[in-house]
Amino acid sequence: MSKATKNIDDLVSEIALADNIEKKREFAGEILELGYARGVYPSSINELYMARGRGEFTGFTVPAINLRTITYDLARAIFRAAKKINAGAFIFEIAKSEMGYTAQPPAEYASVCIAAAIKENYKGPVFIQGDHFQVNTKKFKEDPTKEIGGMKDLIEHAVEAGFYNIDIDSSTLVDLSQPTVEKEQELNNSVCAELTNFIRSIQPEGIEISVGGEIGEVGKKNSTPEELRAFMGGFYKKLKKGNTGISKISIQTGTAHGGVVLPDGSIAKVKLDFDTLKNMSEVARKEFGMAGAVQHGASTLPPEAFGKFSEVETAEVHLATEFQNMVYESKSFPSDLRERIYGWIRKNLATEKKTGETDEQFIYKARKKALGPFKKDILGISAKDRDNIAKEVEKKFDFLFGKLNIRDTHDIVSKYVTLKRVSRDKAKKAKRIELTGEGDD
């Protein structure tokens, strides 16, 4: 066993438990260097998506997976599941809001995913994505310059860490009170174009970061081709000449982040509009050269739904809450720790409980916010129990990867994605970034 393999577990533990961002960046640099030495590269999925937009291949949907806790263990499970079927088209992602309540800044999240690839002897590109880099509507109205400046700080921090895929979510600025669909989407496409231009100005030499846009806020009304055309028309007018645009578009089709919670804490069945997904993906490819439409809030859908995504040529599907649920509800998750966490939620998050909400509904919706405060406790679960939890979740990945049809996509990824080692300057002085807001799956 190599020195790199022997030391990788210790490096992961050190970066996850370090309470200083500079120390996290130091450990992250060590992990990334080990990754490059082992043939593991943080990469952009942009060229693969552009090839799909040109119609050069079809037939699968890329899963984008948010890992909120025991990230190293679950990322290792993902790589194991991928290696079984020679899969390469999958993404690790974390939302702006998740970085805050799970206490996982970009430098930590990216390097832990790379470490998992090293540990499982996976080679090739690893796609790490900033999910829902979302504009806060209230703060934008109060001070647009400050809010966009904060977004740019976050993007810069993420790109430095190896996030070469960024999903801009300015759909919060869509104003349905406006008289035309063009006016409804005006602020949305303007901010998306500004942030895309910024990304192009800071991206590493030789890497074209994959940028995603969003036209329909998840949980709101279903998206339409007219909205997509209005968004793209305004976006192109504001995109700087010579800059590459977006590679995919997130839409609303009937889902909600985290699912709709029933009084007993279970999740209501949701009827997802696959016709909208199919039609919007087709418009995105044929008219704008993108990979297609992206589905958010999908992890809590019924199992029979997942086979439909590749059938209707969905470009990407975002999965998060179900994996968190599986960790909390696993028999291997210590019951005493679970009860301590739930007690903390009842005491410290009581003001978030809505009128008429049952305790089960409240706990289900709020427990994600305990992952940061209890991070050290959760990481302190015995290696055996964490391994058992990861094996349970790995079975879910086996199922999802099969349904999304990503078998043998490692070969097609290798065809389009060039491995590029990024020269890293000394880490910049850490910036104070406020990681708040909504928007995760």
C-alpha positions in Angstrom: 0.0 0.0 0.0 1.4 3.4 -1.0 2.2 6.2 1.3 -0.6 8.3 -0.3 -3.2 5.6 0.5 -1.9 5.2 4.1 -2.1 8.9 4.7 -5.4 9.8 2.9 -7.7 8.9 5.8 -5.7 11.1 8.2 -5.8 14.0 5.7 -9.5 13.7 5.3 -10.0 13.7 9.1 -7.8 16.7 9.5 -9.5 18.8 6.9 -13.0 17.9 8.1 -12.3 18.7 11.7 -10.0 21.8 11.2 -11.8 24.9 12.4 -9.5 27.3 10.5 -10.1 27.9 6.7 -6.4 28.4 6.1 -5.6 25.0 7.6 -8.4 23.4 5.5 -6.9 25.0 2.3 -3.5 23.6 3.3 -4.8 20.1 3.7 -6.9 20.5 0.5 -3.7 21.4 -1.4 -2.0 18.2 -0.2 -5.0 16.1 -1.2 -5.3 17.6 -4.7 -1.6 17.1 -5.3 -2.0 13.4 -4.3 -4.9 13.2 -6.7 -3.0 14.6 -9.6 -0.2 12.1 -8.9 -2.8 9.3 -8.9 -4.6 10.3 -12.1 -7.6 12.0 -10.4 -8.4 15.5 -11.7 -11.1 17.9 -10.7 -12.7 18.6 -14.1 -15.4 20.5 -16.1 -18.2 18.5 -17.7 -18.7 21.3 -20.2 -17.3 19.6 -23.3 -19.3 16.5 -22.7 -22.5 18.6 -22.4 -21.7 20.6 -25.5 -21.2 17.3 -27.4 -24.7 16.2 -26.2 -26.1 19.5 -27.4 -24.6 18.7 -30.9 -26.4 15.4 -30.8 -23.2 13.3 -30.7 -24.7 10.9 -28.1 -27.9 10.3 -26.2 -29.5 7.9 -23.7 -28.4 8.7 -20.2 -29.0 11.2 -17.4 -26.1 12.5 -15.3 -26.7 12.3 -11.5 -25.6 15.3 -9.5 -25.3 14.2 -5.9 -25.3 16.4 -2.8 -23.5 14.9 0.2 -24.4 16.6 3.4 -22.7 14.4 6.0 -20.1 11.6 6.3 -19.1 12.9 2.9 -15.9 10.8 2.6 -17.7 7.6 3.3 -20.5 8.3 0.9 -18.3 9.6 -1.8 -16.3 6.4 -1.6 -19.6 4.4 -2.0 -20.3 6.4 -5.1 -16.9 5.6 -6.6 -17.4 1.9 -5.8 -20.8 1.9 -7.4 -19.4 3.7 -10.5 -16.5 1.3 -10.9 -18.8 -1.7 -10.9 -20.4 -0.4 -14.2 -17.5 1.6 -15.6 -19.5 4.8 -15.0 -17.8 8.3 -15.4 -20.8 10.7 -15.9 -21.7 11.7 -12.4 -21.2 14.8 -10.4 -20.6 15.7 -6.7 -22.2 18.9 -5.7 -23.0 21.1 -2.8 -25.4 24.1 -2.6 -24.5 27.5 -1.3 -26.9 27.0 1.6 -25.6 23.5 2.3 -22.1 24.8 2.7 -23.3 26.8 5.7 -25.5 24.4 7.6 -23.3 21.4 7.0 -20.1 23.3 7.7 -18.4 22.2 4.5 -16.7 25.1 2.7 -15.6 24.5 -1.0 -12.0 23.6 -0.2 -13.1 20.9 2.1 -15.9 19.4 0.0 -13.8 19.3 -3.2 -10.8 17.7 -1.6 -12.8 15.1 0.3 -14.4 14.0 -2.9 -10.9 13.7 -4.5 -9.7 11.8 -1.5 -12.5 9.3 -1.9 -11.5 8.7 -5.5 -7.9 8.1 -4.4 -9.0 5.7 -1.7 -11.1 3.7 -4.1 -8.4 3.7 -6.8 -10.7 5.6 -9.2 -8.9 7.4 -12.1 -10.0 10.1 -14.4 -12.0 13.3 -14.2 -14.0 14.1 -11.1 -16.8 16.6 -11.6 -17.4 18.9 -8.6 -20.2 21.4 -8.8 -21.5 24.4 -7.0 -25.2 23.7 -6.8 -27.8 26.5 -6.4 -25.3 29.4 -6.2 -28.4 31.4 -5.5 -29.2 35.1 -5.3 -31.1 36.1 -2.2 -34.1 38.2 -3.4 -34.5 40.3 -0.3 -30.8 41.1 -0.1 -30.7 41.8 -3.8 -33.5 44.3 -3.5 -31.8 46.0 -0.6 -28.3 46.2 -2.2 -27.8 44.5 -5.6 -24.1 45.4 -5.8 -23.4 43.9 -2.4 -25.4 40.7 -3.1 -23.7 40.1 -6.5 -20.4 40.9 -5.0 -21.0 38.2 -2.4 -21.9 35.8 -5.1 -18.6 36.5 -7.0 -16.6 36.0 -3.8 -18.3 32.6 -3.3 -17.7 31.7 -7.0 -14.0 32.6 -6.8 -13.6 30.6 -3.6 -15.2 27.6 -5.2 -13.2 27.8 -8.4 -10.0 28.0 -6.5 -11.0 24.8 -4.7 -11.6 22.9 -7.9 -15.3 23.5 -8.5 -15.2 23.6 -12.3 -19.0 23.3 -12.6 -21.2 26.1 -11.3 -25.0 26.3 -11.3 -26.1 29.9 -11.1 -29.6 30.3 -9.6 -30.9 33.7 -10.2 -34.4 32.3 -10.8 -35.4 33.9 -7.5 -35.4 37.2 -9.3 -38.1 36.1 -11.8 -41.0 38.5 -11.5 -44.3 36.9 -12.5 -46.1 40.3 -12.0 -44.5 41.7 -15.2 -46.6 42.2 -18.3 -44.5 40.0 -20.6 -42.4 36.8 -20.2 -39.4 38.8 -21.4 -39.8 41.2 -18.6 -40.4 38.4 -16.1 -37.0 36.8 -17.0 -35.1 40.1 -17.4 -33.4 40.3 -14.0 -32.8 36.6 -14.0 -31.0 36.5 -17.4 -29.1 39.7 -16.6 -27.6 38.4 -13.3 -26.9 35.0 -14.9 -25.0 36.6 -17.7 -23.1 38.9 -15.4 -22.0 35.9 -13.2 -21.2 33.8 -16.3 -19.0 36.6 -17.6 -17.3 36.7 -14.2 -16.7 33.0 -14.2 -15.1 33.2 -17.7 -12.8 35.9 -16.4 -11.4 33.8 -13.5 -11.5 30.2 -14.8 -8.2 28.4 -15.0 -6.3 28.5 -18.3 -7.4 25.6 -20.5 -10.6 24.9 -18.5 -14.0 26.0 -19.7 -16.2 25.8 -16.6 -19.6 24.3 -17.1 -22.2 26.9 -16.1 -25.8 26.2 -15.6 -28.8 28.6 -15.5 -32.2 28.3 -14.0 -35.5 29.7 -15.3 -38.1 28.3 -12.9 -37.8 28.3 -9.1 -38.3 24.8 -7.7 -41.6 24.5 -6.0 -43.3 27.1 -8.2 -45.2 26.8 -11.5 -43.9 24.5 -14.3 -41.5 26.0 -16.8 -42.4 26.7 -20.5 -40.5 26.9 -23.8 -41.5 30.6 -24.0 -39.7 31.3 -20.7 -36.6 29.5 -21.9 -36.5 31.5 -25.1 -37.1 34.7 -23.2 -34.3 33.9 -20.8 -31.8 32.9 -23.4 -32.7 35.9 -25.7 -31.8 38.3 -22.9 -28.9 36.2 -21.7 -27.1 36.3 -25.1 -27.5 40.0 -25.3 -25.6 40.5 -22.1 -23.0 37.8 -22.5 -19.7 39.2 -23.6 -18.6 38.6 -27.1 -16.4 35.5 -27.3 -17.6 34.1 -24.0 -19.0 30.6 -23.8 -22.6 30.5 -22.5 -24.4 28.0 -20.3 -24.4 24.2 -20.9 -27.7 23.3 -19.3 -30.9 24.9 -17.9 -32.7 24.0 -14.7 -36.5 24.0 -14.9 -39.5 23.4 -12.7 -41.6 20.3 -13.4 -43.6 19.7 -10.2 -41.1 18.7 -7.5 -40.1 20.4 -4.3 -36.8 20.4 -2.5 -36.8 17.7 0.2 -40.2 16.5 -1.0 -43.6 17.3 0.5 -43.7 16.1 4.1 -46.9 14.6 5.4 -48.0 14.9 9.1 -46.5 11.5 10.0 -43.1 12.5 8.5 -43.4 10.5 5.3 -43.1 12.0 1.9 -46.1 12.6 -0.4 -46.1 11.1 -3.9 -45.4 13.8 -6.5 -46.5 13.6 -10.1 -43.6 14.9 -12.1 -44.3 16.3 -15.5 -42.0 14.3 -17.8 -43.5 15.8 -20.9 -42.2 19.2 -19.8 -38.8 17.7 -19.2 -38.8 16.1 -22.6 -40.0 19.2 -24.5 -37.7 21.6 -22.6 -34.7 19.4 -23.1 -35.4 19.2 -26.8 -35.7 23.0 -27.1 -32.5 23.5 -25.1 -30.6 21.2 -27.4 -32.0 22.1 -30.8 -32.4 25.9 -30.4 -29.5 26.7 -28.0 -27.0 23.9 -28.2 -27.2 22.9 -24.6 -27.1 19.4 -23.1 -30.8 19.8 -22.1 -32.9 20.4 -19.0 -32.0 19.7 -15.4 -34.3 18.3 -12.8 -34.0 19.4 -9.2 -35.5 18.0 -6.0 -35.6 14.4 -7.3 -34.1 12.1 -4.7 -37.4 11.6 -2.8 -39.3 10.6 -5.9 -40.7 7.0 -6.1 -38.3 4.4 -7.5 -40.3 3.9 -10.7 -39.8 7.5 -11.7 -36.0 7.3 -12.2 -36.0 5.2 -15.4 -38.0 7.9 -17.1 -35.3 10.6 -16.9 -33.0 9.0 -19.5 -36.0 8.0 -21.6 -37.0 11.7 -22.0 -33.3 12.8 -22.5 -33.0 14.8 -19.2 -29.5 16.1 -19.1 -29.0 16.0 -15.3 -30.9 15.2 -12.2 -30.1 16.5 -8.7 -30.2 14.2 -5.7 -29.7 15.0 -2.1 -32.3 14.6 0.7 -32.8 10.9 0.4 -29.2 10.2 1.2 -29.4 12.4 4.3 -32.6 10.5 5.3 -30.9 7.2 4.9 -28.0 8.3 7.2 -30.3 9.5 9.9 -32.7 6.5 9.7 -30.0 3.8 9.4 -30.0 1.2 12.2 -26.2 1.8 12.3 -26.7 5.5 13.2 -26.4 5.7 17.0 -29.9 6.1 18.5 -28.6 8.2 21.4 -26.9 10.6 19.0 -30.1 10.9 16.9 -32.1 11.7 20.0 -29.6 14.3 21.1 -29.7 15.9 17.6 -33.5 16.0 17.6 -33.6 17.4 21.1 -31.2 20.2 20.0 -33.5 20.9 17.0 -36.6 21.2 19.2 -34.7 23.6 21.5 -32.7 25.7 19.1 -34.8 25.8 16.0 -38.3 26.0 17.7 -39.0 29.3 16.0 -38.9 27.6 12.6 -41.8 25.3 13.4 -44.9 26.4 11.5 -48.4 26.6 12.9 -50.1 23.2 12.5 -46.9 21.4 11.8 -46.5 18.0 13.5 -43.3 17.2 15.4 -42.5 14.7 12.7 -42.8 17.2 9.9 -40.8 19.8 11.8 -37.9 17.4 12.6 -37.8 16.1 9.0 -37.5 19.5 7.6 -35.2 20.9 10.2 -32.7 18.1 10.8 -30.5 19.1 7.9 -29.5 22.2 9.9 -28.1 20.1 12.7 -25.5 18.5 10.5 -23.0 21.4 11.0 -23.4 21.8 14.8 -23.1 18.0 15.2 -20.5 17.4 12.5 -17.8 16.2 14.9 -20.2 13.9 16.7 -21.4 12.4 13.4 -17.8 11.9 12.1 -17.0 10.3 15.5 -19.4 7.5 14.8 -17.4 4.2 14.7 -15.8 3.3 11.4 -17.8 0.1 11.4 -21.1 1.9 11.7 -20.1 4.5 9.1 -19.1 1.7 6.8 -22.4 0.0 7.3 -24.3 3.2 6.5 -22.2 3.8 3.4 -22.9 0.2 2.2 -26.7 0.8 2.6 -26.4 4.0 0.6 -24.2 2.3 -2.0 -27.1 0.0 -2.8 -29.2 3.1 -3.6 -26.4 4.4 -5.8 -26.3 1.0 -7.6 -30.1 1.4 -8.3 -30.0 5.0 -9.4 -27.0 4.6 -11.6 -28.7 1.7 -13.4 -32.0 3.6 -13.8 -30.2 6.7 -15.1 -28.3 4.5 -17.6 -24.8 5.7 -16.9 -23.1 2.3 -17.4 -19.9 2.6 -19.5 -20.0 6.4 -19.5 -16.4 6.5 -18.2 -15.4 5.8 -21.8 -17.5 8.6 -23.4 -16.3 11.0 -20.7 -12.7 10.2 -21.5 -13.4 10.9 -25.1 -14.6 14.5 -24.5 -13.1 15.6 -21.2 -9.4 16.4 -21.3 -7.5 16.1 -18.0 -6.0 19.4 -17.1 -3.7 20.0 -14.2 -4.2 23.4 -12.8 -1.2 25.3 -11.4 -2.2 26.7 -8.0 -0.9 30.0 -6.7 -0.5 30.3 -2.9 -3.9 30.3 -1.3 -5.4 33.7 -1.1 -6.3 35.1 2.2 -9.6 33.7 3.3 -12.6 35.9 2.6 -15.5 36.2 4.9 -18.4 34.7 3.0 -21.9 34.6 4.2 -23.4 31.2 3.3 -27.1 31.5 3.9 -30.3 31.2 1.9 -32.4 28.5 0.4 -31.9 26.2 -2.5 -30.8 22.6 -2.1 -32.4 19.3 -3.1 
